[in-house]
Amino acid sequence: MKPVKVLCIGGSDSGGGAGIQADLKAINACGCYGMSVITAITAQNTRGVQDIYPVSPKFVAQQLESVLSDIGADAVKTGMLLTAGVVQVVAKKIKEYNIGKVVVDPVMIAKGGRSLMQDKALETIVKKLLPLAFAVTPNISEAENLAQMKIKSIAAMKKAATIIYRLGAKNVVIKGGHLPGAKQSGAVDVLYDGDKYYEFSAPWIDSNNTHGTGCTFASALAAEIARGKNIIAAVGKAKKLVTDAIKNSLKIGAGHGPVNVLGKMFK
């Protein structure tokens, strides 16, 4: 049996809750084979990011070349891209290897508040990477940054999705877990495919252990797209996986514990 292959490009989380570690767990949970390219090494735990060591664009390019020239990828998911130079080499290799199924998670701020993207990197993502993206998956604050507007309602999420769509991504998924009022109304994500808006709702889960939700969602989305699902079905599957992962989250450390895609294995 030939495995479905998903390449994750992002930062390493020493605490295991987010970043590449979360990506690979989510991809395996979706029945796909995960590969990784490390763009930065972090010293972090449940309380936050204590330090970041960037990987040079040259070595990121070498990792990409090693994986893509030999194994290939049915889909690519990008996460933490700290510098403009790294964004440029990622975009260059995606074009060189003609990868069409690209999910961009525009990771900007860590759960503890540490910046995970330089200003020049964001500019380069908008210019070089979003036009290559099959889907982009910002949370509320990231969508506000990309769309340059405040988002306080589902109607505003839809407006922001339209603005972000014009930046070049084929599909925009804005995650609504941080939307004001979500605790009462539930967590609603909005998908815009350039034609219609779709809403994906799940009951609010009151948990402090939500580290890795964004990485998990985007990786699961990439895996489902790699498996041949259309964008609507893929978003639905990714939403369910993240909801279940929050339900089964792990209380470890003194801060935000990680979500858990492995279900009751640790219970």
C-alpha positions in Angstrom: 0.0 0.0 0.0 1.4 3.4 -1.0 1.1 5.9 1.8 -0.3 9.4 1.4 2.6 11.8 2.2 2.3 15.2 3.9 5.3 17.5 4.4 5.1 19.9 7.4 7.3 23.0 7.4 7.6 24.8 10.7 9.2 25.2 14.1 10.0 22.5 16.6 8.2 22.7 20.0 10.4 21.2 22.7 7.3 20.7 24.9 5.7 18.5 22.2 2.3 20.4 22.1 2.5 22.5 19.0 4.7 23.0 15.9 6.1 20.1 14.0 5.4 17.7 16.9 1.7 18.5 16.8 1.7 18.4 13.0 3.1 14.9 12.8 0.7 13.6 15.4 -2.3 15.0 13.5 -1.1 13.7 10.2 -0.6 10.2 11.6 -4.1 10.4 13.2 -5.5 11.0 9.8 -3.8 7.9 8.4 -1.1 9.7 6.4 2.7 9.6 6.4 4.2 12.8 7.9 7.6 14.4 7.0 9.2 17.5 8.4 11.3 20.5 7.6 12.4 22.5 10.6 12.5 26.3 10.3 13.3 27.2 13.9 14.1 25.5 17.2 12.3 26.7 20.2 12.8 26.3 23.9 9.2 26.2 25.2 6.8 24.5 27.5 3.2 24.9 28.6 3.9 28.3 30.0 5.3 29.9 26.8 8.3 30.2 24.5 11.5 31.0 26.4 13.8 31.3 23.3 14.0 30.8 19.6 16.9 29.6 17.5 16.3 30.3 13.7 17.4 27.8 11.1 19.2 29.4 8.1 17.3 29.7 4.8 20.1 27.7 3.2 19.6 24.7 5.5 15.8 24.9 5.2 16.3 24.8 1.4 18.5 21.7 1.9 15.9 19.9 4.0 13.2 20.7 1.4 15.4 19.4 -1.4 16.3 16.3 0.4 12.7 15.3 1.1 11.1 16.5 -2.2 13.7 15.1 -4.5 13.5 11.6 -3.0 10.2 11.1 -1.3 7.9 13.8 -2.7 4.8 15.1 -1.1 1.0 14.8 -1.8 0.5 18.0 0.2 2.5 20.6 2.1 1.5 22.4 5.4 3.5 25.5 6.5 3.5 26.8 10.0 6.1 28.9 11.8 8.2 30.8 9.2 10.2 33.2 11.2 12.2 35.1 8.6 11.6 36.5 5.1 14.5 34.4 3.8 12.9 31.2 4.9 9.6 32.1 3.4 11.3 32.8 0.1 13.0 29.4 -0.1 9.8 27.6 0.9 7.9 29.4 -1.9 10.7 28.7 -4.4 10.7 24.9 -3.6 6.9 24.7 -3.7 7.0 26.2 -7.2 10.0 24.1 -8.3 8.2 20.9 -7.4 4.8 22.0 -8.6 3.0 21.3 -5.4 -0.6 22.4 -5.6 -2.0 21.2 -2.3 -0.5 23.7 0.1 -2.0 24.7 3.4 -0.6 27.9 4.9 -1.1 28.4 8.7 0.1 32.0 9.2 1.5 31.4 12.7 2.3 34.9 14.2 2.0 34.7 18.0 2.6 31.7 20.4 0.0 30.8 23.0 2.1 32.6 25.7 2.4 35.8 23.6 5.8 35.4 22.0 6.1 36.6 18.4 6.9 33.8 16.0 7.1 35.8 12.8 9.2 38.9 11.8 7.4 41.8 10.0 9.3 41.1 6.8 8.3 37.5 7.0 4.6 38.4 7.0 5.1 40.7 4.0 6.8 37.9 2.1 4.1 35.4 3.0 1.5 37.7 1.6 3.5 38.4 -1.6 5.1 35.0 -2.3 3.3 32.2 -0.4 -0.4 33.0 -0.3 -0.7 33.0 -4.1 0.6 29.4 -4.0 -1.8 28.3 -1.2 -4.7 26.0 -1.7 -6.0 27.1 1.7 -4.9 29.6 4.4 -6.1 29.0 8.0 -5.7 32.1 10.2 -7.2 32.5 13.7 -9.1 35.7 14.5 -6.1 37.8 15.4 -4.1 36.5 12.4 -7.1 37.2 10.1 -7.3 40.8 11.6 -3.7 41.3 10.8 -4.0 39.9 7.2 -7.3 41.7 6.5 -6.3 44.9 8.4 -9.7 45.1 10.2 -11.3 44.2 13.5 -13.3 41.0 13.7 -16.1 40.9 16.3 -18.8 38.8 14.6 -19.3 36.0 12.1 -20.3 38.7 9.5 -16.9 40.3 10.1 -15.2 36.9 9.7 -16.9 36.6 6.3 -15.8 40.1 5.2 -12.2 39.4 6.4 -12.2 36.1 4.5 -13.1 37.9 1.3 -10.3 40.4 1.8 -7.8 37.6 2.5 -9.0 35.6 -0.5 -8.0 38.5 -2.7 -4.4 38.1 -1.5 -4.3 34.9 -3.6 -5.2 31.8 -1.6 -7.8 29.6 -3.3 -9.7 29.0 0.0 -9.7 30.9 3.3 -10.7 29.3 6.6 -10.9 31.7 9.6 -11.0 29.8 12.9 -13.5 31.3 15.3 -12.5 29.9 18.6 -11.3 33.4 19.8 -14.3 35.2 18.5 -16.1 37.3 21.3 -19.1 35.4 22.5 -17.8 32.0 21.3 -18.2 30.6 24.8 -21.9 31.1 24.6 -22.6 30.4 20.9 -19.9 27.8 20.2 -16.8 27.8 18.1 -17.7 28.7 14.5 -15.2 28.5 11.7 -15.9 30.2 8.3 -14.7 28.9 5.0 -14.8 31.0 1.8 -14.0 29.4 -1.5 -14.3 32.5 -3.6 -18.0 31.8 -4.3 -19.8 30.8 -1.1 -19.3 31.0 2.6 -19.6 27.8 4.8 -19.9 27.7 8.6 -18.6 24.9 10.7 -19.8 24.9 14.3 -18.9 22.9 17.4 -19.9 23.3 21.0 -17.5 25.4 23.2 -15.3 23.2 25.3 -14.1 25.0 28.5 -10.5 23.9 28.7 -7.2 25.6 29.5 -5.4 22.9 27.6 -5.6 24.1 24.0 -2.0 24.3 23.0 -1.5 23.2 19.4 -5.1 23.6 18.1 -4.0 25.7 15.1 -1.2 23.4 14.1 -3.4 20.4 14.5 -6.2 21.9 12.5 -4.1 22.9 9.6 -2.2 19.6 9.5 -5.4 17.6 9.6 -6.7 19.8 6.8 -3.6 19.2 4.7 -3.9 15.4 5.3 -7.5 15.3 4.3 -6.8 17.3 1.1 -3.9 15.0 0.4 -6.2 12.0 0.7 -8.4 13.5 -2.0 -11.2 15.2 0.0 -12.7 18.4 -1.3 -12.2 21.5 0.8 -15.6 21.4 2.4 -15.3 17.8 3.5 -11.7 18.4 4.6 -12.5 21.3 6.8 -15.3 19.3 8.4 -13.0 16.4 9.2 -10.3 18.7 10.5 -12.8 20.6 12.7 -14.0 17.3 14.2 -10.5 16.1 14.9 -9.6 19.3 16.7 -12.8 19.3 18.7 -12.2 15.7 19.9 -8.5 16.6 20.6 -9.6 19.4 22.9 -12.1 17.1 24.7 -9.2 14.6 25.2 -6.6 17.3 26.0 -3.8 16.6 28.5 -3.3 18.5 31.8 0.5 18.6 31.9 2.8 21.4 33.1 1.8 24.6 34.8 0.3 26.5 31.8 -1.7 25.6 28.7 -1.5 21.8 28.2 -1.7 20.3 24.7 -4.6 19.0 22.8 -4.5 15.2 22.2 -5.3 13.6 18.8 -4.6 10.1 20.2 -7.9 10.0 22.1 -8.1 8.0 25.2 -4.6 6.4 24.9 -3.3 8.6 27.7 -6.5 8.5 29.8 
